[in-house]
Amino acid sequence: MEIKVPELAESITEGTVASWLKQPGDHVEKGEAIVELETDKVNIEVPSDEAGTLTEVMAAEGDTVRVGETIAVISAGGEAPKPAATKTAQETPKETPKAEEKAEQPVAAAATESTSVADRPIASPAARKLAREKGIDLAQVATQDPLGRIRVQDVATFEVAPREQAKPAPTKPATPAPAPAAAPGKPEERIKMSRRRKTIANRLVEVQQTAAMLTTFNEIDMSAVMALRKRRQEKFVKENEVKLGFMSFFTKAAVAALKKMPYLNAEIQGDEIVLKKFYDIGIAVSAPDGLVVPVVRDADKKNFAEIEKDIIQLAVKARDNKLGLSDLTGGTFTITNGGTFGSLMSTPILNGPQVAILGMHAINLRPIAIDAERMENRPMMYVALSYDHRIVDGKEAVTFLKHIKDLLEDPESLIFEA
């Protein structure tokens, strides 16, 4: 049976072999993943439709493969074919163990790459990928994960002994040393960009070159939202088994503002403006291989608890590199929270083909004038709205951001607005 590259997505015709989860000679169960493919958006594990033995792989890790291309062959229900170098029955017994040792080498080499076979390290796809790039044996990497799963941060902080660093990664040829720099002796490291990182880079540059991007700012007094969360948190958690966070407030406020300013929930197609009558809100998440934007579907039809649960599920999938294409496509508007990392203010870049993106930032106590006589320290957040000036005018953008400010400073009003 031939294993072919499956249909990936409407606009994706090729991918990169990230890692072989099985090696020639390994037994494969029906439905068991044998190879991980990296696409422009997500990693996909390709399963076998039949049980059998993996007899041949036709693409190496790092190779680019196209949809429909045969990349492996599985002998259904049978044994793996014996290597051509197998000794005959007339040879001495002393030579037989050597042949067996050679036959077992591919399996041993695969031990650090698999996540489904006993006695092999359990690691996330991102951790396996980073280990290959750094030439690290996953069997030597310690982890603090209670389930023993090796995470990308475990690999990133693992220090390889000098003797091991000199060895090339087992699945890739040694990279030639770069030419001496202007200042010899200065340490540096060269890391090949992943397919996804290159795609992110290309899309961001494309947006800046094709859209008339402009950003407007405002600030929000978060006192009312924080007080409401404090009053309702215990009951909310008891009823919904999830915490009431800030993202659900901003998502509901964004939906309410988009309904009043529909041109921010649109995209340009040729010489037409397509106004979206649905509200699929993208939430930017930092993943091991770069920023991704999974989508909360029909956010206008969901309550606070449903939105919070969706965001948590998507964030976990992003962290574990388990997002599917359906999780990432079709968003109409994006929210990004730089405040998670302590950002005070930034200019978010549009997530094309969307025409607007809302940026949240850190909440800090700042002295605020209450009136001509009084000052108070209030928890304040700067917010930014980047928009495509080709179809969104400054008045609409400023009004949109002001409406979000008003809703969040009176959060009970969200019950009636969104």
N, C-alpha and C positions, 0 to 999 in steps of 0.2 A: 504494500500500500504506500502510495506517495503522500507526503505531507507538503501541502502547498501553502503559500502565503495567503491568508484569508482576506476578504474585503475588509478594509480598515475604516474608511469613512468616505463620504461623498467626494471630498476634495483631496484625499490622501491616496497616492498611488504607489508609494514605496516606503520602506522602513529600513532600520539597521538591526542586524543580529546583535542583541545586547549580551546574551549569554545562553549557552546550551545547558539546559537543566538535566538532560540525559546525554550519555555518551554512547558511541557504538559498542554493542554488546550488552547494554543495559536492558532489562525487561521493562516494558511499559504497559500499564493498565489502561483500559478504555477510559477516556476522559481525562487522563493524567497529562499535565503540561510537560512538553519536551523542550520548548525553546521560548525565550522571551525576546520579543521584538520591540524596539524603541521607535516610535513615530514622532511626528512633529509636536504632538500634544500629550500622548500618554504612552505607557508601556503596556504591551499586550502579551499574555501568555497563550501560546498556541497548543491546544490539546490534541491527543491522538484519538481518532474515531474508532480504533480497534485495539485490542490487547495483542501484544507480540513483543518482538525484539527489535530494537533500533539497530539497523544493519549498516546504514550509510548516512553521513551528513554531507551536504553539497555546498555549504556556505560557512565560512569561518566567522568567528566573533569580530564585529566591526565592519563586515561586508554589508553593502547596500543591496536589498532584495526588493523585487517588484511584486505587486499583487498577482497571484496566479502562478508564480514561479515555484518549481519544486525545490525544496530545501532539504528534504530528508526522505529516507525509505525505511518502512517498518515491515518486517517479516511477520505476518499475522500468525500467532499461535505457535511459532516455531522457535528453534534455537538460532542463535547468531551464527553465521557461517564461520568456519574455522579459518584463521589467518593462513595465507599462502605459505608462510614460513614454518608451518607446523611440522614437527619431525615425524618420520615414519615409524611404524612399529618395530623395524629392524634395528633402530638406534638404541644405544645403551641407556639404562635407567638414569644414569647421572645427568644426561642431557635433557631429560624430560622436564625436571623442575625449572630449568632455564627457560624453556619454551613457555611454560605456564606463567613464569614471572613476567615475561615480555607481554603475554596476552592480557595480564592483569594491570599493566601500567596505565592504559587509558582510563580504566575504572578508578584507579587511585588518583589520577590527575583530576578526575571530575568530582572528587569528594568535597572539595571546598566550594563547589558551585551549586550543589543541589540543596533544595530545601525540603525534600520529601522522603529521603532515604535515611533509615536509622543509622546512627553513629556518624552522621555528617553534620557540620555546623548549620544551624538554622539562621538564615540571614535575609534581610529585606533585599529586593532587587537593587535598590540604590546602594546598599552596603556592598553587595557582590560586585557591582560595577566599579565602585571606588577602589575596592580591594584589587581588582584586575589592573586598574590604572596605576596603582602604587606598587604592584607586585607583592601584595601581602597575602600570606597564607591565613585564611579565616580560622583555621584550627588553632592558631596561636593568639587570636584576639579574645580578650576577656570582655564580658558585658555585665552591666548592672541590671539588665532586664530580668524580672522575676521568672519569666518563661524561658530564659536562655536565648532569646532571639537577638542576634547581632544587628545593631542599628548603625546607620551611616556615621553617627557621631563617635561610635566605638572605633570604627575604622579610621576616621579622621584624626583621632587622638592617639592612635596606636603608633608607637615608635619602633621602627624596624631596626634590627641590629645592623651595623655597617656591612657585615658579611652578606646579609640577606639583601640589602639595598643594591648591592652590585649585581644581583641576579635579575635577569629580565623576567617579565610576567610570563607564566607558562604557556599562555595562549596567544602571545603576540611576539613578534621579533623585536630584538633590542633596538631602541631608537638611537640613531647616531648622535654623538655629542654635538651640541651646537657650536658654531664658530666662536672663538673668544670674543668677549664684549670689549667695549672701549676701556672698561676698568676691569682688568683680569683679576680673578680671585674672588670676585663678588658672587655670593650664592644666588642662584635663581632656580626656578622650577617652571617647566613648560607642561601645560595640561591641554590636551586636545579638547576643543569645545564639543559638547554633546550635540546631537541633532536638535534636541529641544532648545538648548541654549542658543544655538544659531538661529532657530526659528523665532525665538523671542526677540533676539537682536534685530533680525530683519524686519519683523513686524513693527517694532517700535520706531525704527528709522523710517519705514514706509509711512507710518501715521504722521510723523513730523513733516515729511516731505509732501504729503497729499492733502492734509487737513489744515484749515486755517485755525489753529488751536490758540485759545485764549483762556486765561484763568482769572476767576474772581474769588474774593475771600470774604469771610465774615467770622464772627466769634459767637459762641453759644454759652450761656450760663447753664451749667449742668446741675445746678442745685436741686431743681424740681425732679429731674429724672433720678438723681441719686437718692433723694428722700423717698420717692415712690418705690424704688427698688428695695430700700431698707425696710419700708413698712410691709411690703408684699412678698418679700423673698421667701420667708419660711413657708407661708401658705402655698406659694407658687411651686416651690420644690416638692412639697408634700403631695400636691395634686397632679403635677406633671413630670416629676422625677428628672427635672432639668432646671438649671439656674436661669434666672431672668437676667440676661446680659444687656449690654448697650447695643449690640448689633440689631436686635429685633426692633428696638425703638427707631434706629436710623433707617432700617429697611421699610418699616411702616410709614415713616415720615417721607421717605423718598417716593414711595408709591403714591401717597396723597399729593405730593408736589408734582409728580409726573402727570397725574390726571388733570391738573390745572394748567400745566405747560407741556402739552403733548409733543411738541417738536423736539424735546429732549429725550423722548422715548421713540426715536426714529433712526433711520439710516438713509444714505444717499445711494441710489442705484441708477447709474447713468445720469439722465437729466430728470429723474423723478425722485421725489421724497416719499419714502415708505413710512407711514405712521403706524406704529405697532399698537394694537388694541389689547395687548396682554402685557403682563408685567413679570418677566423672568429676570430676576436680579442676580447679577454676578457678584460674588464675594471673593475678593483677592486673597489668596492664601500662599504663604511661603512654604514650598515643598523642597525636598532634598535636591532636586535637579533644577530649581528655579521657580519663579512666580507662576502660579496657575490661578485660573478664575473659574471655579465650579459655580454652578447656577442653581439658585433656589427657584423652583418652578412655581408659577401662579402665586406669587407672594401676596397679591391683593386678596386672595381667597383664603389665606392662612392666618391663624391667630398667632399671638406672641410665642406660645409654647411650640407650635408646629414649626415656626421659623427657627427658633433656637435649636430644636432637634435636628432640623435639616442642616444647619450650619455646622453643628458638632459632627454629624455623620460625614459630611463632605470634608471637613478638616482632618478627621481620622483617616479617611481614604487617601487624602493628599499626602499625609505624613507617611503612610505605608505604601505609597506609590500604587494605589489600587483604583484610582479614578478611571472611569471609562469615558469614551468619547461622548456618550450621551450626557455625562455630567458636565461637560465643558462647552458644549455648543448651544447656540441659539439665544444667548443672553441679550437683553434689550438695554440694560443700564448696569453700571458697575459701581460698587462701593469698595474702597480700599482703606485700611486702617493702619497708617504709619505710626500711630500712637502706641501700638503694641511694642514697637522697638524704641519708643521714646522720642519720636520725631515731633518737634514743636510746630513746624510748618513746612509744606512742600508743594510742588506743582505736579499733580498726577498726570500721566500721559494717557491719552485716550486708548481704549481697548477696541480698536476698529473691528467691524464697521460701525460700532456704536458712536454716537455723537456727543456723549457726555459721561463724565465720571466724577463721583463725589469722594473727596479725600477727608478722612477723619484724622485727628492728631491727638497728642497727649493731653490729659486733663491736668492743669496746674492751678494752684491757688494764685490769684492775682488781685491786687487792690482795684476795686471797681467803684466808680462814683454812683451812689444810689440816688442822690439829688445834689443840690447846690451846697448842702450842709454836711452830708454824710458820705463816708467811704467804708466799704466792707471788703474783706477777703472772700472771694467767691471761686469755686472750681470752674475754670473756664477752658474751653476747647476752641482752637482755631479750626475752621473748616474751609475747604477749597473746592471749587467746582471748575473743572476744565471742560471746555465745550468747543464744538466745531462752529466757528463764526460764519461758515457758509450758509447754514440754515438756522442757527440760533443767534438772535440778536442780544446785545448786552442787556437790554431791559428785561428780556425773558430770563436770562441767566441770573441776574441779580434778584429778580422777583422770586425765582425758584429757590435760591439759597436762603432768602429772607423768610420764605414760607416754612422751610425746614427749621430754621431758627425759632420761629414763633411756635411751631408745634412742639418742639422739644423743651422749650421753656414753659410750656403748659401741656405736659404729656397726657393728661386726661382727655384733651381734645382729640387725640389720635383715635379714640373709640368712635368718634363721630365722623372723622375725616377719611380714614382708610378702611 
